[in-house]
Amino acid sequence: MLDEKKAGLLLKRPVTVKVIVTSRWKEEVQQQLQAQLSQADGQVQQLELQGQRAIVELQRQSITPFPPQVSQQVENIQQQVNQKKSELLEQKNQLLQQVQQVQLFELDQEVVQAQMESFFTISEGDNIVDKLNIEIVVRDGFVEEIRGEI
C-alpha cells in the first residue's frame, strides 16, 4: 500500500555524461575520429565514381551531338554530386576540428561527452533543481562518480 505523503510523479530528466581525459581515452577517441575520416574519404571517392558512371551511362545512351536535355541532365548530376561532396567535406572538416580539440585536452580534465536521459521520482517538498542537476563522471569506461540527487 502506497503512503499518500510519499506518492510522487515519475519524470524524465537530462543527465550529463562527462569523461575524465586519460591517455587511453584520447587514443580511443582519436582512433574513432580517424576511422570516421577514412569513411568520409571513401564516401567522397564513391560519390565521384557514381556520378561519373551516371554521366557516362547517360551519354552512352544518347545520340551525338547530345540533345539539350541530355546536357541538362549531365549538369544536374554534376550539381548533385558537388552538393553532396560539399556536405561530406564539411563533415570531414568538423572531424578534423574534433581531432585537433582532443589533442588539446589535458590529462584529468573533465569533458562533456554525451547527454542522456533518466527517470526520477519527485514528490511534494522535493527541490526540483537538485533533482534535475545530475552528472555521471566516467574514467576509461567505468563510472567514477554520480553527482547530484539520484
C-alpha positions as CSV (number, residue, x, y, z in Angstrom):
1,M,0.0,0.0,0.0
2,L,1.4,3.4,-1.0
3,D,1.9,6.1,1.6
4,E,-0.1,9.0,0.4
5,K,2.5,11.5,1.5
6,K,5.3,9.7,-0.4
7,A,3.4,9.5,-3.7
8,G,5.1,11.4,-6.5
9,L,5.5,11.8,-10.2
10,L,7.8,9.9,-12.4
11,L,9.6,12.4,-14.7
12,K,12.3,12.4,-17.2
13,R,15.5,14.5,-16.8
14,P,18.7,15.1,-18.8
15,V,21.9,13.5,-17.5
16,T,25.2,14.9,-18.5
17,V,27.9,12.3,-19.0
18,K,31.4,13.6,-18.5
19,V,34.7,11.8,-19.1
20,I,37.9,12.3,-17.3
21,V,40.6,12.6,-20.0
22,T,43.2,9.9,-19.9
23,S,45.8,8.9,-22.5
24,R,43.8,5.8,-23.2
25,W,40.6,7.8,-23.8
26,K,42.4,10.3,-26.0
27,E,43.8,7.4,-28.1
28,E,40.5,5.7,-28.4
29,V,38.7,8.9,-29.5
30,Q,41.4,9.8,-32.0
31,Q,41.1,6.3,-33.5
32,Q,37.4,6.6,-33.8
33,L,37.7,10.0,-35.4
34,Q,40.4,8.7,-37.8
35,A,38.1,5.9,-38.8
36,Q,35.3,8.4,-39.5
37,L,37.7,10.5,-41.6
38,S,38.7,7.5,-43.6
39,Q,35.0,6.6,-44.1
40,A,34.3,10.2,-45.3
41,D,37.2,10.0,-47.8
42,G,35.7,6.7,-49.1
43,Q,32.3,8.2,-49.4
44,V,33.7,11.1,-51.4
45,Q,35.5,8.8,-53.8
46,Q,32.4,6.6,-54.2
47,L,30.2,9.6,-54.8
48,E,32.6,10.8,-57.6
49,L,32.7,7.4,-59.2
50,Q,28.9,7.0,-59.1
51,G,28.5,10.5,-60.6
52,Q,31.0,9.7,-63.4
53,R,29.3,6.4,-64.1
54,A,25.8,8.0,-64.3
55,I,27.1,10.7,-66.7
56,V,28.9,8.1,-68.9
57,E,25.8,5.9,-69.0
58,L,23.6,8.8,-69.9
59,Q,25.9,9.9,-72.7
60,R,26.3,6.3,-73.9
61,Q,22.5,6.0,-74.3
62,S,22.2,9.3,-76.2
63,I,23.0,10.3,-79.7
64,T,25.7,12.7,-80.6
65,P,25.7,15.6,-80.7
66,F,23.9,15.5,-77.3
67,P,20.4,17.0,-77.2
68,P,19.9,19.9,-74.8
69,Q,18.0,17.7,-72.3
70,V,21.0,15.3,-72.0
71,S,23.4,18.2,-71.4
72,Q,20.9,19.5,-68.7
73,Q,20.7,16.0,-67.1
74,V,24.6,15.8,-67.0
75,E,24.7,19.3,-65.4
76,N,22.1,18.2,-62.8
77,I,24.0,15.1,-61.9
78,Q,27.2,17.1,-61.6
79,Q,25.4,19.7,-59.3
80,Q,24.1,16.9,-57.1
81,V,27.5,15.3,-56.8
82,N,29.1,18.7,-56.0
83,Q,26.5,19.5,-53.4
84,K,26.8,16.1,-51.7
85,K,30.6,16.3,-51.9
86,S,30.5,19.7,-50.3
87,E,28.4,18.3,-47.4
88,L,30.9,15.4,-46.9
89,L,33.9,17.7,-47.0
90,E,32.2,19.9,-44.3
91,Q,31.7,16.8,-42.2
92,K,35.3,15.9,-42.7
93,N,36.3,19.4,-41.7
94,Q,34.3,19.1,-38.5
95,L,36.0,15.8,-37.7
96,L,39.4,17.3,-38.2
97,Q,38.5,20.1,-35.8
98,Q,37.4,17.5,-33.3
99,V,40.8,15.7,-33.7
100,Q,42.5,18.9,-33.0
101,Q,40.4,19.6,-30.0
102,V,41.0,16.2,-28.5
103,Q,44.8,16.7,-28.8
104,L,44.5,19.9,-26.8
105,F,42.7,18.2,-23.9
106,E,44.8,17.9,-20.7
107,L,45.0,14.7,-18.8
108,D,42.5,14.5,-15.9
109,Q,40.4,17.3,-17.4
110,E,36.6,16.6,-17.4
111,V,35.0,16.8,-20.7
112,V,31.2,16.6,-21.6
113,Q,30.9,13.6,-23.8
114,A,27.1,13.0,-24.1
115,Q,23.7,13.8,-22.9
116,M,21.4,11.0,-21.8
117,E,18.0,10.9,-20.1
118,S,16.9,9.1,-16.9
119,F,13.7,8.9,-15.0
120,F,13.3,10.1,-11.4
121,T,10.5,10.4,-8.9
122,I,9.6,13.8,-7.5
123,S,7.4,14.3,-4.5
124,E,5.9,17.3,-2.6
125,G,8.7,19.1,-0.7
126,D,11.5,17.9,-3.1
127,N,13.8,20.5,-4.5
128,I,13.4,20.1,-8.3
129,V,16.6,22.0,-9.1
130,D,18.6,19.4,-7.1
131,K,16.7,16.6,-8.8
132,L,17.4,17.9,-12.3
133,N,21.1,18.6,-11.8
134,I,22.8,15.2,-12.2
135,E,26.0,14.2,-13.8
136,I,27.8,10.9,-14.4
137,V,31.6,11.0,-14.4
138,V,33.4,8.2,-16.3
139,R,37.1,7.3,-16.4
140,D,38.2,4.8,-19.1
141,G,34.7,3.4,-19.3
142,F,34.0,3.0,-15.6
143,V,31.6,5.2,-13.6
144,E,33.8,7.0,-11.2
145,E,31.2,9.3,-9.7
146,I,27.5,10.2,-9.8
147,R,26.9,13.9,-8.9
148,G,23.5,15.1,-7.9
149,E,20.5,13.7,-6.3
150,I,19.5,10.3,-7.6
